[in-house]
Amino acid sequence: MDLTAARGARLGFAAPVLLVALWFCPTRGDAYSLCYNFTVDPQPSTGQPWCVVQGQVDGNGFLSYDCGGAVIQSTSPLGEEVKTTNTWKSQMETLGDIGDFLKGQLPDVIPEKHTARGPQTLQGRMTCWYEEDGHISGSWQFGFNGQMFLHFDSENGHWTEVHSGGRRMKEKWENDRAVSNFFKNVCMGDCRAWLRDFMVHWEEMLKTTVRTTVSPPMQPTAPASHHIIKIILGVSAGFVISIIAWIICKKRQEVRARKSEPAFQL
């Protein structure tokens, strides 16, 4: 598949890719994260790829990969910054292997009570991220047609069913050590290595992006009516103070006048 055809195929496949990105890609505050969203369609329409991968760093897209056509494309300045590195090129083979693996597993993990029309689109997300202490953690999430079913902790190998539709998938993969090891090794091995290598190039770019996109908070401006009220209160207070001062002065004058009068003689 040439690059033009691959781009057209990716555009036709945009809806499920965006869907998986929406429910699969949370940000992690100040911790840097790298994630890859896989969408596998067992029966793609004519001209559309059966597997598409979207790569993101801190929620910002940087690559799109067509597994079948083996075409990788940078989708942002972050991608342009690293597309000439050896790490960028090494992704292609691994991402393709993951796509092939998911496609091969698909027939055995489709939910038993599948009633939707058409084939089930398998979606998966691999994430690795820096913890505050510098340790890199990782996990996987899996689902069908935009619904997340299963979570896999790549560090301890624990599977968690988050939707009843993921029961069959959990039973199949949890009891297959080869599957668990595959997902664990790719996430805690390849993904962590990619994150370390890419951050050498990305860290300053991401800091610059934050500085230019975060504007200083605006100071609230009081309405004009508030200023008018303040003026009225100020004038009123001054008037009251003047009256009080005049009364005090008047009293003092009366006291002095009484003291200056001669005493009454019998």
N, C-alpha and C positions, 0 to 999 in steps of 0.2 A: 504494500500500500504506500503510495507516495504521500508527501507531506500535505498537499492540498486536499487529497481525499481524506486523510486522517483528521484534518481540522474540521472538514465538513461533518465527518462522523461524530466528532466530539460535540459539535453544536447540536446535532440531532439527539445526542444522548445526555444533554445538559440537565433535563428535568430530574431524573433519578439521581444524578450526581449532586445537584444542588440540594436535593431532599436529604441525602445521607449526610451532607456537610452540615446542614442545619441542626440535626439532632445528635450529631456525633462530635462536633468540634467546639467544646467549651474552651475558654481561655483560662489561664492559671495565674492570674495576677502578675507579679513580678518575675515568676519563674519561667525560664525559656522552655518551650515545648516544640516538638516536631511530630507531625502526624501525617498518616497516609490513609486516604479514604478509597476503598476498593468497591467497585460496583460491577457485579458479574451477572450478565443476562444470558441464560442458556439458549434463548431463541431470539437473537437480535434481528431487527428489521434489516432489510436490504440496505447495504451501505453503512450500517452502524456497527461499531466494534462490540465484541462480546464482553470485553473487560476494559474499564477505564479507571485510572488511579489519579487522584488529586492530592498533591502534597501541600502542606501548610506549615508555617512556622509562626507560633504565637497567634494563630487564627488568620494569618495572611497567606494567601495562596502564592506558590512560587513555581509549581510545575504541574504539567498534565502529561500522563503517559498512557498510550494505547498498547495494551498487552499483546494483542494479536498482531498489530503492525510493527511492534517494537519501535515505536516512535515516541521520543520524549521531547517536550517543549517547555521552555521557561515561560512563565506567565506574569512575571513582575520583575522589577529591578533586583529583588532578592535572588531570583533565578538567574538573571544575567550575571550577577556577581560571582556565582559559583559554577556556572555551566561549563567552564573550561577546566575544572578540577578533576582529579582522578576519582574522587568520591562521587561526583555527579554521574560519571560514566558507569561506575560500579553499581549504581542503583538499578540500572536498566535490567540487568540479568536477574537480580534478586526480586525486583518487583514483578518481573515476568514469571518467575518460579512461584511466587505467592499466588498470582492470578491463576496459573495452571492448577495449583494445589486446591484452591477454593472451588474451581470448576469441577475438579474430579470428586470433591466431597459433596457437592450440591445434591445429587440424587438421593443420598443417604440421610440428609438432614432436613429435607423439606417437611414442614409441619404436617402432622397426620390429618388434622382437620382443615386442610387447605380447601377453601371454597371460592376463592377469588378467581375471576376469569383470567385466562392467560397464564403464562409461566411466572413462577416466583423469582424475583430478582434478589439475589443474595448481596448483602452489603456488609462490609467489615471495616473496622478502623483500628489501625495500629498507632499507638502513641507512646512516646518516651519524653520525659521531662526532667529538668533539674529540680531537686529539692533544695531547701534553704541551706543545708549543710554541704551542698555540692554533689550529693549522691544523685545518680540518674535512675529513676523508676520507670516502669513500663506496664502497659496493659493493652488488651484487645477488647473490642465490642463487636457483636455480630447481630444481624437482624435481616428481615425480609420486607421489601416494599415500604421502607421508611419506618418500620416498627422495630425498636431494639428488643432483642430476645435474650441475649446471653452476654455475660461479662467474664473475662479471663484475666486474672492477676498474673502477670508474667514473672513476677518474683517468687511467689510461693506456689504457683501452679494451681490455684484454686478457681473452680468454675462456679459462677453464680447465675442462676436462672432468674431473670427479671421480668419474664412474661411466660405465661403458660405455653405459648407456641414454641418456646425454646426447649421444651422438655426432651424431645427426640434428639435435638442437636447436642444437648448437654450429655445425655446418656451415651451417645455415640462417641463423642470426643473425650469425655472424661475417662472412659474406659479404654481409650486407645492411647497408650503412652507415646507412641510415635507422633501422633497429632499434637499432643500437649508439648512435647519437646520441640517440634517444628516451630510452633508459634512462640514458644519461650525463647528459643535460640535466635530467631530472627529479630524479635523485639529487643531482647537484652544484649544481643550481639551487634547485629547490623545497624539497627536504629540508633542505638547509643553511640556507635562509632560515627555514624553520619552526623548526629547532633553535635558531637565534639568538633568534628572537622569543619562543619558549616559555620558554627558559632565563631570560629576564628575570623571568618569573613563577614559575618552578619552583625556582630555585636555593636559595632560603631554605627552601622546603618540603622539598626533598630533604635538605638539611643537618639540618633538624629531625628528619626521619624516621630518619636514620642515628643521631643522638644518642639518640633514644628507643628504638631497637631494639637497639643495641649495649650490652650490660650489662657491668660490670667483671668481669674473670675471678675466679673463686672461688679462694681460697687452699686448697690441699690440707690436710686434717686428718689428723694421724697417728692410727693405730688405738690403742685403749687398751693393747694389749699392748706397744706401743713405749714408752709412758710407764712401765709397770711395769718393763720391762727397764732403762730409764734409772735408775730409783730403785734397783734392785738393784745396778747397776754403781756408782752413787754411794756407796751404803752400803759395798760391798766395798772400794772405793778408800779410803774413810775409815778402815776397819778396818785395812787393810794399812799405811797411813801411820802410824796410832797404834802398831802393833807395832814398826815400824822406829824410830820416835822413842823408844820405851821401851828398845829394845836399845841405841841410841846413848847414851842417858842412863845406862844401867847400866854400859856400858863406861867412860864418863868417871868414874863414881864409883869403880870398881875402880882406875883409874889414879891418882886422887887418894889413895886409901887406901894404895897401895904407896909413894907418895912420902913419906907422913907417917910411915912406920915407921922406928925408929932403926937406924943401921948396925950390923952384927954385929961385936963386938970379939973378938979372939983372946986 
